[in-house]
Amino acid sequence: MREYLGKEEDFHPQHNGEISESITQNWTEQALECYSIHCDCKKCSLAKGNYSFVCQMPKVIDALINISGKPQLA
């Protein structure tokens, strides 16, 4: 449960836990950041935004590596 505007409500993700194929086709800026910090959420720029979702980026990174290979970081 989560608290929203002073009342508790159940949170039900709008997916079945799988990641979208569209975000596993190309290395995005966010995926590159996550890869470069070794999926350490404490260092992530998005983690500072207090979003109400569970990060799926480690799964995205694994899929990207399997599909496209490791990125070329400068």
QUIRA-V6942 format. One record per pair of residues at least 12 apart in sequence whose C-alpha atoms are under 10 Angstrom apart, sorted by the first residue. I is the first residue (numbers start at 0). GAP is how many residues later the second one is. D is the distance in Angstrom with one decimal. If there is no record, write none. Layout:
I:GAP:D + I:GAP:D
This chain:
1:50:9.1 + 10:41:9.3 + 10:42:9.6 + 12:40:8.1 + 12:41:9.2 + 16:39:8.8 + 17:38:8.9 + 17:41:9.0 + 17:42:10.0 + 18:37:7.3 + 18:38:9.2 + 18:40:7.6 + 18:41:7.2 + 18:44:9.3 + 19:40:8.9 + 20:39:9.2 + 20:42:9.1 + 20:43:10.0 + 22:34:9.6 + 22:37:7.1 + 22:38:9.7 + 22:40:9.2 + 22:41:8.6 + 23:33:9.9 + 23:35:9.2 + 23:36:5.9 + 23:37:7.9 + 23:38:9.0 + 23:39:6.0 + 23:40:5.3 + 23:41:9.0 + 23:42:9.5 + 23:43:7.7 + 23:44:8.7 + 24:35:9.5 + 24:38:8.6 + 24:39:6.7 + 24:42:7.3 + 24:43:7.4 + 25:38:7.1 + 25:39:10.0 + 25:41:9.0 + 25:42:7.4 + 25:45:9.8 + 26:33:9.5 + 26:34:8.6 + 26:37:7.0 + 26:38:9.3 + 26:41:8.2 + 26:42:9.7 + 26:43:9.2 + 26:44:7.3 + 26:45:9.9 + 27:36:10.0 + 29:14:9.0 + 29:15:8.7 + 29:16:8.6 + 29:27:8.7 + 30:26:7.0 + 30:27:8.9 + 30:29:7.6 + 30:30:6.5 + 30:33:8.7 + 30:40:9.6 + 31:29:8.5 + 31:38:9.8 + 31:39:7.4 + 31:40:9.3 + 31:41:8.1 + 32:12:8.5 + 32:40:10.0 + 33:12:9.7 + 33:23:7.2 + 33:24:7.9 + 33:26:9.7 + 33:27:7.8 + 34:22:8.9 + 34:23:8.3 + 34:25:9.9 + 34:26:6.7 + 34:27:9.5 + 34:30:9.8 + 34:35:9.0 + 34:36:8.5 + 34:38:9.6 + 35:35:9.5 + 35:37:8.1 + 37:20:8.8 + 37:23:9.6 + 38:16:9.9 + 38:18:7.5 + 38:19:6.2 + 38:20:10.0 + 38:22:8.6 + 39:18:9.4 + 40:14:8.7 + 40:16:9.7 + 40:17:9.9
